[in-house]
Amino acid sequence: MKPHDTSKLFLPVGKPNTTILSLAALLNVASPYPVAFFVCIVFLLISLRFFRNQRKLIFP
């Protein structure tokens, strides 16, 4: 991987989709099991969003 390709990942921090993609790229570089870690992160994000919606439904 070229160094300017990695720096390109950190530029668009404002958009959530690009931060998720950069996290996935970092996990691909860092971890021996990138798919499992990415699935865990996606599951955590979905569960946090679900519990936040549940809290809004219980306490409007």
PDB file as gemmi writes it, atoms N, CA and C in Angstrom:
CRYST1    1.000    1.000    1.000  90.00  90.00  90.00 P 1                      
ATOM      1  N   MET A   1       0.846  -1.191   0.000  1.00  0.00           N  
ATOM      2  CA  MET A   1       0.000   0.000   0.000  1.00  0.00           C  
ATOM      3  C   MET A   1       0.886   1.247   0.000  1.00  0.00           C  
ATOM      4  N   LYS A   2       0.539   2.203  -0.831  1.00  0.00           N  
ATOM      5  CA  LYS A   2       1.335   3.430  -0.901  1.00  0.00           C  
ATOM      6  C   LYS A   2       0.982   4.365   0.257  1.00  0.00           C  
ATOM      7  N   PRO A   3       1.929   5.179   0.699  1.00  0.00           N  
ATOM      8  CA  PRO A   3       1.658   6.048   1.856  1.00  0.00           C  
ATOM      9  C   PRO A   3       0.590   7.100   1.590  1.00  0.00           C  
ATOM     10  N   HIS A   4       0.509   7.620   0.357  1.00  0.00           N  
ATOM     11  CA  HIS A   4      -0.517   8.628   0.114  1.00  0.00           C  
ATOM     12  C   HIS A   4      -1.910   7.997   0.037  1.00  0.00           C  
ATOM     13  N   ASP A   5      -1.990   6.691  -0.241  1.00  0.00           N  
ATOM     14  CA  ASP A   5      -3.289   6.020  -0.209  1.00  0.00           C  
ATOM     15  C   ASP A   5      -3.817   5.928   1.224  1.00  0.00           C  
ATOM     16  N   THR A   6      -2.918   5.672   2.181  1.00  0.00           N  
ATOM     17  CA  THR A   6      -3.371   5.588   3.571  1.00  0.00           C  
ATOM     18  C   THR A   6      -3.758   6.969   4.088  1.00  0.00           C  
ATOM     19  N   SER A   7      -3.037   8.011   3.688  1.00  0.00           N  
ATOM     20  CA  SER A   7      -3.382   9.354   4.162  1.00  0.00           C  
ATOM     21  C   SER A   7      -4.717   9.810   3.573  1.00  0.00           C  
ATOM     22  N   LYS A   8      -5.068   9.282   2.405  1.00  0.00           N  
ATOM     23  CA  LYS A   8      -6.336   9.651   1.783  1.00  0.00           C  
ATOM     24  C   LYS A   8      -7.525   9.132   2.607  1.00  0.00           C  
ATOM     25  N   LEU A   9      -7.321   8.057   3.362  1.00  0.00           N  
ATOM     26  CA  LEU A   9      -8.408   7.492   4.149  1.00  0.00           C  
ATOM     27  C   LEU A   9      -8.784   8.397   5.315  1.00  0.00           C  
ATOM     28  N   PHE A  10      -7.805   9.146   5.839  1.00  0.00           N  
ATOM     29  CA  PHE A  10      -8.072   9.924   7.046  1.00  0.00           C  
ATOM     30  C   PHE A  10      -8.616  11.322   6.744  1.00  0.00           C  
ATOM     31  N   LEU A  11      -8.639  11.726   5.467  1.00  0.00           N  
ATOM     32  CA  LEU A  11      -9.099  13.074   5.143  1.00  0.00           C  
ATOM     33  C   LEU A  11     -10.605  13.244   5.344  1.00  0.00           C  
ATOM     34  N   PRO A  12     -11.484  12.396   4.766  1.00  0.00           N  
ATOM     35  CA  PRO A  12     -12.915  12.650   4.937  1.00  0.00           C  
ATOM     36  C   PRO A  12     -13.443  12.060   6.242  1.00  0.00           C  
ATOM     37  N   VAL A  13     -13.236  12.775   7.343  1.00  0.00           N  
ATOM     38  CA  VAL A  13     -13.671  12.263   8.640  1.00  0.00           C  
ATOM     39  C   VAL A  13     -15.125  12.627   8.909  1.00  0.00           C  
ATOM     40  N   GLY A  14     -15.626  13.663   8.249  1.00  0.00           N  
ATOM     41  CA  GLY A  14     -16.963  14.145   8.546  1.00  0.00           C  
ATOM     42  C   GLY A  14     -18.063  13.171   8.163  1.00  0.00           C  
ATOM     43  N   LYS A  15     -17.872  12.425   7.088  1.00  0.00           N  
ATOM     44  CA  LYS A  15     -18.919  11.521   6.638  1.00  0.00           C  
ATOM     45  C   LYS A  15     -18.804  10.186   7.372  1.00  0.00           C  
ATOM     46  N   PRO A  16     -19.921   9.643   7.881  1.00  0.00           N  
ATOM     47  CA  PRO A  16     -19.852   8.391   8.644  1.00  0.00           C  
ATOM     48  C   PRO A  16     -19.479   7.190   7.788  1.00  0.00           C  
ATOM     49  N   ASN A  17     -19.931   7.173   6.526  1.00  0.00           N  
ATOM     50  CA  ASN A  17     -19.629   6.025   5.673  1.00  0.00           C  
ATOM     51  C   ASN A  17     -18.138   5.913   5.402  1.00  0.00           C  
ATOM     52  N   THR A  18     -17.478   7.053   5.176  1.00  0.00           N  
ATOM     53  CA  THR A  18     -16.051   7.014   4.880  1.00  0.00           C  
ATOM     54  C   THR A  18     -15.250   6.652   6.125  1.00  0.00           C  
ATOM     55  N   THR A  19     -15.733   7.059   7.319  1.00  0.00           N  
ATOM     56  CA  THR A  19     -15.024   6.668   8.536  1.00  0.00           C  
ATOM     57  C   THR A  19     -15.148   5.164   8.751  1.00  0.00           C  
ATOM     58  N   ILE A  20     -16.319   4.599   8.420  1.00  0.00           N  
ATOM     59  CA  ILE A  20     -16.479   3.145   8.541  1.00  0.00           C  
ATOM     60  C   ILE A  20     -15.566   2.435   7.553  1.00  0.00           C  
ATOM     61  N   LEU A  21     -15.457   2.993   6.335  1.00  0.00           N  
ATOM     62  CA  LEU A  21     -14.573   2.390   5.341  1.00  0.00           C  
ATOM     63  C   LEU A  21     -13.121   2.488   5.775  1.00  0.00           C  
ATOM     64  N   SER A  22     -12.727   3.609   6.372  1.00  0.00           N  
ATOM     65  CA  SER A  22     -11.343   3.750   6.828  1.00  0.00           C  
ATOM     66  C   SER A  22     -11.079   2.814   8.004  1.00  0.00           C  
ATOM     67  N   LEU A  23     -12.080   2.625   8.874  1.00  0.00           N  
ATOM     68  CA  LEU A  23     -11.931   1.654   9.960  1.00  0.00           C  
ATOM     69  C   LEU A  23     -11.755   0.251   9.399  1.00  0.00           C  
ATOM     70  N   ALA A  24     -12.528  -0.071   8.371  1.00  0.00           N  
ATOM     71  CA  ALA A  24     -12.398  -1.393   7.762  1.00  0.00           C  
ATOM     72  C   ALA A  24     -11.025  -1.567   7.131  1.00  0.00           C  
ATOM     73  N   ALA A  25     -10.515  -0.511   6.497  1.00  0.00           N  
ATOM     74  CA  ALA A  25      -9.184  -0.595   5.896  1.00  0.00           C  
ATOM     75  C   ALA A  25      -8.112  -0.747   6.973  1.00  0.00           C  
ATOM     76  N   LEU A  26      -8.271  -0.022   8.080  1.00  0.00           N  
ATOM     77  CA  LEU A  26      -7.310  -0.154   9.183  1.00  0.00           C  
ATOM     78  C   LEU A  26      -7.350  -1.566   9.762  1.00  0.00           C  
ATOM     79  N   LEU A  27      -8.558  -2.123   9.882  1.00  0.00           N  
ATOM     80  CA  LEU A  27      -8.661  -3.486  10.404  1.00  0.00           C  
ATOM     81  C   LEU A  27      -8.068  -4.487   9.426  1.00  0.00           C  
ATOM     82  N   ASN A  28      -8.216  -4.231   8.126  1.00  0.00           N  
ATOM     83  CA  ASN A  28      -7.601  -5.112   7.135  1.00  0.00           C  
ATOM     84  C   ASN A  28      -6.090  -5.113   7.273  1.00  0.00           C  
ATOM     85  N   VAL A  29      -5.514  -3.937   7.562  1.00  0.00           N  
ATOM     86  CA  VAL A  29      -4.066  -3.858   7.719  1.00  0.00           C  
ATOM     87  C   VAL A  29      -3.641  -4.453   9.058  1.00  0.00           C  
ATOM     88  N   ALA A  30      -4.413  -4.179  10.114  1.00  0.00           N  
ATOM     89  CA  ALA A  30      -3.919  -4.459  11.461  1.00  0.00           C  
ATOM     90  C   ALA A  30      -4.203  -5.895  11.908  1.00  0.00           C  
ATOM     91  N   SER A  31      -5.391  -6.411  11.607  1.00  0.00           N  
ATOM     92  CA  SER A  31      -5.801  -7.649  12.263  1.00  0.00           C  
ATOM     93  C   SER A  31      -5.662  -8.851  11.335  1.00  0.00           C  
ATOM     94  N   PRO A  32      -5.369 -10.016  11.888  1.00  0.00           N  
ATOM     95  CA  PRO A  32      -5.304 -11.236  11.080  1.00  0.00           C  
ATOM     96  C   PRO A  32      -6.683 -11.736  10.646  1.00  0.00           C  
ATOM     97  N   TYR A  33      -7.732 -11.326  11.364  1.00  0.00           N  
ATOM     98  CA  TYR A  33      -9.088 -11.727  10.981  1.00  0.00           C  
ATOM     99  C   TYR A  33      -9.921 -10.475  10.723  1.00  0.00           C  
ATOM    100  N   PRO A  34      -9.748  -9.828   9.574  1.00  0.00           N  
ATOM    101  CA  PRO A  34     -10.414  -8.536   9.362  1.00  0.00           C  
ATOM    102  C   PRO A  34     -11.925  -8.642   9.228  1.00  0.00           C  
ATOM    103  N   VAL A  35     -12.416  -9.718   8.635  1.00  0.00           N  
ATOM    104  CA  VAL A  35     -13.859  -9.835   8.416  1.00  0.00           C  
ATOM    105  C   VAL A  35     -14.592  -9.977   9.744  1.00  0.00           C  
ATOM    106  N   ALA A  36     -14.028 -10.763  10.657  1.00  0.00           N  
ATOM    107  CA  ALA A  36     -14.668 -10.964  11.955  1.00  0.00           C  
ATOM    108  C   ALA A  36     -14.711  -9.660  12.753  1.00  0.00           C  
ATOM    109  N   PHE A  37     -13.593  -8.913  12.726  1.00  0.00           N  
ATOM    110  CA  PHE A  37     -13.574  -7.643  13.453  1.00  0.00           C  
ATOM    111  C   PHE A  37     -14.545  -6.642  12.834  1.00  0.00           C  
ATOM    112  N   PHE A  38     -14.618  -6.617  11.508  1.00  0.00           N  
ATOM    113  CA  PHE A  38     -15.528  -5.680  10.844  1.00  0.00           C  
ATOM    114  C   PHE A  38     -16.981  -6.035  11.155  1.00  0.00           C  
ATOM    115  N   VAL A  39     -17.299  -7.334  11.166  1.00  0.00           N  
ATOM    116  CA  VAL A  39     -18.661  -7.761  11.499  1.00  0.00           C  
ATOM    117  C   VAL A  39     -18.993  -7.391  12.943  1.00  0.00           C  
ATOM    118  N   CYS A  40     -18.009  -7.532  13.835  1.00  0.00           N  
ATOM    119  CA  CYS A  40     -18.236  -7.158  15.237  1.00  0.00           C  
ATOM    120  C   CYS A  40     -18.515  -5.663  15.364  1.00  0.00           C  
ATOM    121  N   ILE A  41     -17.751  -4.844  14.644  1.00  0.00           N  
ATOM    122  CA  ILE A  41     -17.957  -3.393  14.726  1.00  0.00           C  
ATOM    123  C   ILE A  41     -19.317  -3.017  14.156  1.00  0.00           C  
ATOM    124  N   VAL A  42     -19.690  -3.616  13.024  1.00  0.00           N  
ATOM    125  CA  VAL A  42     -20.997  -3.311  12.429  1.00  0.00           C  
ATOM    126  C   VAL A  42     -22.120  -3.755  13.358  1.00  0.00           C  
ATOM    127  N   PHE A  43     -21.956  -4.926  13.979  1.00  0.00           N  
ATOM    128  CA  PHE A  43     -22.978  -5.412  14.908  1.00  0.00           C  
ATOM    129  C   PHE A  43     -23.103  -4.498  16.122  1.00  0.00           C  
ATOM    130  N   LEU A  44     -21.961  -4.011  16.633  1.00  0.00           N  
ATOM    131  CA  LEU A  44     -22.000  -3.089  17.763  1.00  0.00           C  
ATOM    132  C   LEU A  44     -22.691  -1.782  17.383  1.00  0.00           C  
ATOM    133  N   LEU A  45     -22.383  -1.257  16.196  1.00  0.00           N  
ATOM    134  CA  LEU A  45     -23.022  -0.005  15.767  1.00  0.00           C  
ATOM    135  C   LEU A  45     -24.529  -0.185  15.611  1.00  0.00           C  
ATOM    136  N   ILE A  46     -24.944  -1.308  15.013  1.00  0.00           N  
ATOM    137  CA  ILE A  46     -26.373  -1.555  14.806  1.00  0.00           C  
ATOM    138  C   ILE A  46     -27.078  -1.751  16.149  1.00  0.00           C  
ATOM    139  N   SER A  47     -26.429  -2.469  17.073  1.00  0.00           N  
ATOM    140  CA  SER A  47     -27.058  -2.708  18.369  1.00  0.00           C  
ATOM    141  C   SER A  47     -27.160  -1.416  19.175  1.00  0.00           C  
ATOM    142  N   LEU A  48     -26.123  -0.566  19.099  1.00  0.00           N  
ATOM    143  CA  LEU A  48     -26.195   0.718  19.803  1.00  0.00           C  
ATOM    144  C   LEU A  48     -27.314   1.583  19.243  1.00  0.00           C  
ATOM    145  N   ARG A  49     -27.448   1.615  17.921  1.00  0.00           N  
ATOM    146  CA  ARG A  49     -28.515   2.408  17.315  1.00  0.00           C  
ATOM    147  C   ARG A  49     -29.879   1.834  17.689  1.00  0.00           C  
ATOM    148  N   PHE A  50     -29.986   0.499  17.742  1.00  0.00           N  
ATOM    149  CA  PHE A  50     -31.256  -0.133  18.098  1.00  0.00           C  
ATOM    150  C   PHE A  50     -31.639   0.185  19.540  1.00  0.00           C  
ATOM    151  N   PHE A  51     -30.660   0.102  20.458  1.00  0.00           N  
ATOM    152  CA  PHE A  51     -30.973   0.379  21.862  1.00  0.00           C  
ATOM    153  C   PHE A  51     -31.308   1.851  22.063  1.00  0.00           C  
ATOM    154  N   ARG A  52     -30.673   2.723  21.277  1.00  0.00           N  
ATOM    155  CA  ARG A  52     -30.998   4.141  21.386  1.00  0.00           C  
ATOM    156  C   ARG A  52     -32.427   4.386  20.915  1.00  0.00           C  
ATOM    157  N   ASN A  53     -32.849   3.687  19.845  1.00  0.00           N  
ATOM    158  CA  ASN A  53     -34.226   3.827  19.379  1.00  0.00           C  
ATOM    159  C   ASN A  53     -35.204   3.250  20.400  1.00  0.00           C  
ATOM    160  N   GLN A  54     -34.829   2.142  21.037  1.00  0.00           N  
ATOM    161  CA  GLN A  54     -35.689   1.560  22.054  1.00  0.00           C  
ATOM    162  C   GLN A  54     -35.860   2.514  23.235  1.00  0.00           C  
ATOM    163  N   ARG A  55     -34.782   3.193  23.621  1.00  0.00           N  
ATOM    164  CA  ARG A  55     -34.868   4.128  24.733  1.00  0.00           C  
ATOM    165  C   ARG A  55     -35.794   5.293  24.379  1.00  0.00           C  
ATOM    166  N   LYS A  56     -35.767   5.721  23.106  1.00  0.00           N  
ATOM    167  CA  LYS A  56     -36.672   6.790  22.691  1.00  0.00           C  
ATOM    168  C   LYS A  56     -38.126   6.315  22.734  1.00  0.00           C  
ATOM    169  N   LEU A  57     -38.351   5.039  22.382  1.00  0.00           N  
ATOM    170  CA  LEU A  57     -39.717   4.529  22.403  1.00  0.00           C  
ATOM    171  C   LEU A  57     -40.224   4.371  23.836  1.00  0.00           C  
ATOM    172  N   ILE A  58     -39.335   3.943  24.741  1.00  0.00           N  
ATOM    173  CA  ILE A  58     -39.763   3.730  26.124  1.00  0.00           C  
ATOM    174  C   ILE A  58     -39.940   5.067  26.841  1.00  0.00           C  
ATOM    175  N   PHE A  59     -38.972   5.983  26.649  1.00  0.00           N  
ATOM    176  CA  PHE A  59     -39.045   7.303  27.280  1.00  0.00           C  
ATOM    177  C   PHE A  59     -39.099   8.379  26.192  1.00  0.00           C  
ATOM    178  N   PRO A  60     -40.296   8.725  25.737  1.00  0.00           N  
ATOM    179  CA  PRO A  60     -40.391   9.714  24.655  1.00  0.00           C  
ATOM    180  C   PRO A  60     -40.116  11.139  25.167  1.00  0.00           C  
TER     181      PRO A  60                                                      
END                                                                             
